[in-house]
């Protein structure tokens, strides 16, 4: 390497560095990345304590990383380069054939798993109302044949086997029997409404009830431009977006939400989210402590209580067509006694409905002891 070449290379590097710095200063800070679906770091507050403990410089580093000019384009380029180098896992997301992204499920802390199963048992012992489990395997289990060769992934059937002492809805069989269909999104970790339908069937069959057929629902496309959490986490921004569907109209339904802690009118599908990155929150309007769906067309229908995670956002509208009332409690936000709530509201059946990746990591199930 000649001296002139080395000097030219150094000069080019300095120009790029200075240009990037100038762009960082000139361009306004962004509060949020819609592509990554997260809040971006801002310039940290300067204080002697922050300088002394190193948090100020950590904040500066996070600021420049998050506010890097044209960050979204760079993250996509970085993902492409990683794939060219032979990587098949980006940000705990497996990049699979057929334009499919699948969230990795790591080996769980068995102590936490045992505690969560014990909490379900505790609830069963605290109430005379029947309690059952509806464990939802994720795409990493049902579509495991899509996974790159040699990948390490938790066998979710292990949890199902461990939970055999409980009354259970066999969602594993319902999904695995239909694995050739679009039962999971390919850019998001949730199941599609079709996948939720097969879960709905399994739950009703476990209660000796007859589920509705697909032809009984009104299927409408909500969006064909859904890029979910796996799109955001992996940096793979060039796969074909997913389509989202609604299956239920709100005829005869009264939806009540306690989103902010006070009673307010809720919705089955909040179409305002269809213009935003977080399109999955269209279902029921997203996270909330408590939501109740009452079907006035089934005045004598049974009352179902779901202790649930976000998978039930797509499931609840389907259940509303077979129950007089569907009550949804999210233990991330609802902190009172589940047993007392069920008794006070004359619930006929309690279902603990969780995706397996959430069940093995959730620390809020301990609230079932109340």
C-alpha positions as CSV (number, residue, x, y, z in Angstrom):
1,X,0.0,0.0,0.0
2,X,1.5,3.3,-1.1
3,X,1.6,6.4,1.2
4,X,-0.6,8.3,-1.2
5,X,-3.2,5.6,-1.2
6,X,-3.1,5.3,2.6
7,X,-3.5,9.1,2.9
8,X,-6.4,9.1,0.4
9,X,-8.1,6.3,2.3
10,X,-7.6,8.2,5.6
11,X,-8.9,11.4,4.1
12,X,-12.0,9.6,2.7
13,X,-12.6,8.1,6.2
14,X,-12.3,11.6,7.8
15,X,-14.7,13.1,5.2
16,X,-17.3,10.4,5.9
17,X,-16.9,10.8,9.6
18,X,-17.2,14.5,9.5
19,X,-20.1,14.3,7.1
20,X,-22.0,11.8,9.3
21,X,-21.3,14.0,12.4
22,X,-22.6,17.1,10.5
23,X,-25.7,15.3,9.4
24,X,-26.3,14.1,13.0
25,X,-26.1,17.7,14.2
26,X,-28.2,19.2,11.3
27,X,-31.0,16.6,11.3
28,X,-33.7,16.9,13.9
29,X,-33.7,14.1,16.6
30,X,-36.4,11.5,16.1
31,X,-38.5,10.4,19.1
32,X,-39.5,7.1,17.7
33,X,-38.6,4.6,15.0
34,X,-41.8,3.3,13.3
35,X,-39.7,0.6,11.5
36,X,-38.3,-0.7,14.8
37,X,-41.4,0.1,16.7
38,X,-39.6,1.6,19.6
39,X,-38.7,4.8,21.3
40,X,-35.2,6.2,20.4
41,X,-32.6,7.4,22.8
42,X,-32.4,11.2,23.4
43,X,-29.5,13.3,24.5
44,X,-28.9,12.5,28.2
45,X,-29.0,15.0,31.0
46,X,-25.6,16.1,32.2
47,X,-24.8,15.8,35.9
48,X,-21.8,15.1,38.0
49,X,-23.4,11.9,39.3
50,X,-24.1,10.7,35.7
51,X,-20.5,11.5,34.6
52,X,-19.1,9.8,37.7
53,X,-21.1,6.5,37.4
54,X,-20.6,6.4,33.6
55,X,-24.3,6.6,32.7
56,X,-23.8,9.9,30.9
57,X,-21.4,8.4,28.4
58,X,-23.6,5.3,28.0
59,X,-26.4,7.7,27.2
60,X,-24.3,9.6,24.7
61,X,-23.4,6.3,23.0
62,X,-27.0,5.2,22.9
63,X,-28.0,8.6,21.5
64,X,-25.6,8.5,18.6
65,X,-26.5,4.9,17.8
66,X,-30.2,5.6,17.7
67,X,-30.0,9.0,16.0
68,X,-27.6,7.9,13.3
69,X,-28.6,9.5,10.0
70,X,-30.8,7.3,7.8
71,X,-30.7,4.6,10.6
72,X,-33.6,2.5,9.1
73,X,-31.7,2.1,5.8
74,X,-28.5,1.2,7.6
75,X,-30.2,-1.5,9.7
76,X,-31.7,-3.1,6.6
77,X,-28.3,-3.0,4.9
78,X,-26.7,-4.5,8.0
79,X,-29.3,-7.4,8.0
80,X,-28.5,-8.1,4.3
81,X,-24.8,-8.3,5.0
82,X,-25.3,-10.6,8.0
83,X,-27.3,-13.0,5.8
84,X,-24.7,-12.9,3.1
85,X,-22.2,-13.9,5.7
86,X,-24.3,-17.0,6.4
87,X,-26.2,-15.9,9.5
88,X,-29.7,-17.2,9.8
89,X,-30.6,-15.7,13.2
90,X,-30.9,-11.9,13.6
91,X,-32.0,-10.3,16.8
92,X,-33.5,-13.6,18.2
93,X,-35.4,-14.0,14.9
94,X,-34.9,-16.9,12.5
95,X,-34.8,-15.9,8.8
96,X,-36.5,-18.8,7.1
97,X,-37.4,-19.7,3.5
98,X,-40.7,-18.6,1.9
99,X,-40.1,-15.0,3.3
100,X,-40.9,-16.2,6.8
101,X,-39.5,-14.8,10.1
102,X,-39.9,-16.9,13.2
103,X,-39.2,-15.7,16.8
104,X,-36.7,-17.9,18.7
105,X,-37.9,-19.4,21.9
106,X,-35.0,-20.0,24.3
107,X,-34.8,-22.6,27.0
108,X,-36.9,-21.3,29.9
109,X,-36.1,-21.0,33.6
110,X,-37.6,-24.2,34.8
111,X,-38.1,-22.7,38.3
112,X,-40.3,-20.0,36.8
113,X,-42.2,-22.5,34.7
114,X,-43.0,-24.6,37.8
115,X,-44.1,-21.4,39.7
116,X,-46.5,-20.5,36.9
117,X,-48.0,-24.0,36.7
118,X,-48.4,-23.9,40.5
119,X,-50.2,-20.6,40.3
120,X,-52.7,-22.1,37.9
121,X,-53.2,-24.9,40.3
122,X,-53.7,-22.4,43.1
123,X,-56.4,-20.7,41.2
124,X,-58.1,-24.0,40.5
125,X,-58.1,-24.6,44.3
126,X,-59.5,-21.2,45.2
127,X,-62.7,-21.4,43.1
128,X,-65.5,-23.8,42.3
129,X,-65.6,-22.4,38.8
130,X,-64.0,-24.7,36.3
131,X,-60.5,-23.6,35.3
132,X,-58.7,-24.8,32.2
133,X,-55.4,-24.1,30.3
134,X,-55.2,-23.1,26.7
135,X,-51.5,-23.1,25.8
136,X,-50.8,-21.7,22.3
137,X,-47.6,-23.1,20.7
138,X,-45.8,-20.4,18.6
139,X,-44.6,-20.7,15.0
140,X,-41.3,-21.9,16.3
141,X,-43.0,-25.2,17.3
142,X,-45.7,-25.5,14.6
143,X,-43.5,-24.4,11.7
144,X,-40.3,-25.9,13.1
145,X,-39.7,-27.5,9.7
146,X,-39.1,-24.0,8.4
147,X,-36.3,-23.3,10.8
148,X,-32.7,-23.3,9.5
149,X,-30.8,-26.5,9.9
150,X,-29.1,-26.9,13.3
151,X,-30.8,-24.1,15.1
152,X,-31.4,-24.5,18.9
153,X,-35.0,-23.9,19.9
154,X,-37.1,-24.9,23.0
155,X,-39.5,-27.8,22.4
156,X,-42.8,-26.3,23.5
157,X,-44.4,-29.7,23.7
158,X,-42.4,-30.2,26.9
159,X,-44.5,-27.6,28.6
160,X,-47.7,-29.2,27.3
161,X,-46.7,-32.6,28.6
162,X,-45.8,-31.0,32.0
163,X,-49.3,-29.4,32.2
164,X,-51.2,-32.6,31.6
165,X,-52.6,-32.5,35.2
166,X,-54.8,-29.7,34.1
167,X,-58.0,-29.6,32.0
168,X,-56.6,-28.3,28.7
169,X,-57.8,-27.2,25.3
170,X,-55.7,-29.0,22.7
171,X,-54.6,-26.0,20.7
172,X,-51.3,-27.8,19.7
173,X,-53.2,-30.5,17.7
174,X,-55.6,-27.8,16.2
175,X,-52.7,-25.8,14.9
176,X,-50.3,-28.6,13.9
177,X,-53.2,-30.2,11.9
178,X,-53.4,-27.0,9.8
179,X,-49.8,-26.1,9.7
180,X,-49.9,-25.9,5.9
181,X,-52.2,-22.8,6.2
182,X,-51.4,-19.2,7.0
183,X,-52.0,-19.6,10.8
184,X,-49.2,-17.3,11.8
185,X,-48.0,-14.0,10.5
186,X,-44.7,-14.1,8.6
187,X,-43.4,-10.8,9.9
188,X,-45.0,-10.9,13.4
189,X,-45.0,-13.4,16.4
190,X,-48.8,-13.6,16.7
191,X,-51.2,-16.0,15.1
192,X,-53.4,-14.8,12.3
193,X,-57.2,-14.7,12.7
194,X,-57.3,-18.0,10.9
195,X,-54.9,-19.5,13.5
196,X,-57.1,-17.9,16.2
197,X,-60.1,-19.6,14.7
198,X,-58.5,-23.1,15.1
199,X,-57.7,-22.1,18.7
200,X,-61.3,-21.0,19.1
201,X,-62.4,-24.5,17.9
202,X,-60.2,-26.3,20.4
203,X,-61.4,-24.2,23.3
204,X,-65.0,-24.8,22.5
205,X,-64.5,-28.5,22.0
206,X,-62.7,-28.8,25.3
207,X,-65.9,-27.4,26.9
208,X,-68.2,-29.8,25.0
209,X,-69.5,-26.9,22.9
210,X,-70.0,-26.9,19.1
211,X,-67.9,-24.2,17.4
212,X,-69.1,-22.2,14.4
213,X,-67.8,-23.0,11.0
214,X,-65.6,-20.6,9.0
215,X,-68.6,-20.0,6.7
216,X,-70.5,-18.6,9.6
217,X,-68.2,-15.6,9.9
218,X,-67.9,-12.5,7.7
219,X,-64.2,-12.4,6.6
220,X,-62.9,-9.0,5.5
221,X,-59.4,-7.8,4.8
222,X,-58.3,-5.0,7.1
223,X,-54.8,-4.4,5.7
224,X,-52.4,-6.0,3.3
225,X,-49.5,-3.9,4.5
226,X,-48.8,-5.3,8.0
227,X,-45.1,-5.5,9.1
228,X,-44.9,-6.9,12.6
229,X,-42.5,-7.2,15.5
230,X,-40.2,-9.6,13.8
231,X,-39.8,-7.2,10.8
232,X,-38.8,-4.6,13.4
233,X,-36.5,-6.8,15.5
234,X,-34.6,-8.5,12.7
235,X,-33.8,-5.7,10.3
236,X,-35.2,-7.7,7.5
237,X,-37.4,-5.0,5.9
238,X,-37.8,-6.4,2.4
239,X,-40.2,-9.4,2.9
240,X,-43.7,-9.2,1.6
241,X,-46.0,-7.6,4.2
242,X,-48.8,-9.7,5.9
243,X,-52.5,-9.3,5.4
244,X,-54.8,-8.9,8.4
245,X,-58.5,-9.9,8.6
246,X,-61.6,-9.3,10.6
247,X,-64.1,-12.1,10.9
248,X,-66.8,-10.6,13.1
249,X,-69.2,-7.7,12.9
250,X,-70.2,-5.8,16.0
251,X,-73.9,-6.4,15.5
252,X,-75.5,-7.1,18.9
253,X,-72.2,-6.7,20.7
254,X,-71.5,-4.3,23.6
255,X,-67.8,-3.8,24.2
256,X,-66.7,-2.2,27.4
257,X,-63.0,-1.3,28.1
258,X,-61.2,-0.3,31.2
259,X,-58.2,0.9,29.3
260,X,-57.4,3.8,31.6
261,X,-58.9,2.3,34.8
262,X,-62.4,3.7,34.2
263,X,-65.2,2.3,32.2
264,X,-65.4,3.4,28.6
265,X,-66.8,2.2,25.3
266,X,-64.6,-0.3,23.5
267,X,-64.3,-1.6,20.0
268,X,-63.7,-5.0,18.3
269,X,-61.5,-3.5,15.7
270,X,-59.9,0.0,16.1
271,X,-59.2,0.9,12.5
272,X,-57.2,4.0,13.6
273,X,-54.2,1.6,14.1
274,X,-54.3,0.6,10.4
275,X,-52.5,3.8,9.6
276,X,-49.8,3.2,12.2
277,X,-46.9,0.7,12.5
278,X,-48.6,-1.2,15.4
279,X,-51.4,-2.6,13.2
280,X,-51.9,-5.6,15.5
281,X,-53.4,-3.3,18.1
282,X,-56.4,-2.9,15.7
283,X,-57.7,-6.0,17.4
284,X,-59.6,-4.7,20.5
285,X,-57.5,-1.6,20.4
286,X,-54.5,-3.2,21.9
287,X,-53.3,-3.8,25.5
288,X,-55.7,-3.1,28.3
289,X,-56.3,-4.4,31.9
290,X,-59.9,-5.5,31.3
291,X,-62.3,-5.8,28.4
292,X,-65.8,-7.2,28.4
293,X,-67.7,-8.3,25.2
294,X,-71.4,-8.9,25.7
295,X,-73.5,-10.5,23.0
296,X,-77.1,-9.4,23.2
297,X,-78.0,-12.1,20.6
298,X,-77.1,-14.8,23.2
299,X,-78.9,-13.6,26.3
300,X,-78.7,-17.1,27.9
301,X,-75.2,-17.7,26.7
302,X,-72.4,-18.8,29.1
303,X,-70.0,-16.4,30.6
304,X,-66.3,-17.0,29.8
305,X,-63.3,-15.4,31.6
306,X,-60.0,-15.4,29.7
307,X,-56.8,-14.7,31.7
308,X,-54.8,-13.8,28.7
309,X,-52.0,-12.3,26.7
310,X,-52.0,-10.4,23.4
311,X,-52.9,-13.6,21.4
312,X,-56.4,-13.3,22.7
313,X,-56.9,-9.9,21.0
314,X,-57.5,-11.8,17.7
315,X,-59.3,-14.7,19.5
316,X,-61.9,-12.7,21.5
317,X,-64.1,-11.6,18.6
318,X,-64.5,-15.2,17.6
319,X,-65.4,-16.3,21.1
320,X,-67.9,-13.5,21.3
321,X,-70.1,-15.3,18.8
322,X,-70.4,-18.4,21.0
323,X,-70.7,-16.9,24.5
324,X,-73.1,-14.5,26.1
325,X,-70.2,-12.6,27.7
326,X,-66.4,-12.8,27.2
327,X,-64.3,-11.2,30.0
328,X,-60.6,-10.6,29.3
329,X,-58.1,-9.9,32.1
330,X,-54.5,-9.1,31.3
331,X,-52.4,-9.6,34.4
332,X,-49.7,-7.2,33.2
333,X,-52.2,-4.5,34.1
334,X,-55.0,-6.0,36.2
335,X,-53.7,-6.6,39.7
336,X,-56.8,-7.7,41.7
337,X,-58.0,-11.2,42.5
338,X,-59.0,-13.3,39.5
339,X,-61.0,-15.7,41.7
340,X,-63.0,-12.8,43.3
341,X,-63.6,-11.2,39.9
342,X,-65.0,-14.5,38.5
343,X,-67.3,-15.0,41.4
344,X,-68.6,-11.4,41.4
345,X,-69.4,-11.6,37.7
346,X,-71.1,-15.1,37.7
347,X,-68.4,-16.5,35.4
348,X,-69.2,-20.1,34.1
349,X,-65.7,-21.0,32.9
350,X,-62.1,-19.6,33.4
351,X,-59.5,-20.2,30.7
352,X,-55.8,-19.3,31.2
353,X,-55.0,-18.6,27.6
354,X,-51.3,-17.8,26.9
355,X,-48.9,-18.4,24.1
356,X,-46.2,-20.7,25.4
357,X,-43.3,-18.2,24.9
358,X,-45.2,-15.8,27.2
359,X,-46.3,-18.5,29.7
360,X,-42.7,-19.6,30.3
361,X,-41.4,-16.1,30.9
362,X,-44.4,-14.3,32.6
363,X,-43.9,-13.2,36.2
364,X,-47.4,-11.9,36.6
365,X,-49.1,-15.3,36.8
366,X,-48.2,-15.3,40.5
367,X,-51.2,-13.0,40.9
368,X,-53.4,-16.1,40.4
369,X,-52.7,-16.9,44.1
370,X,-54.9,-14.0,45.2
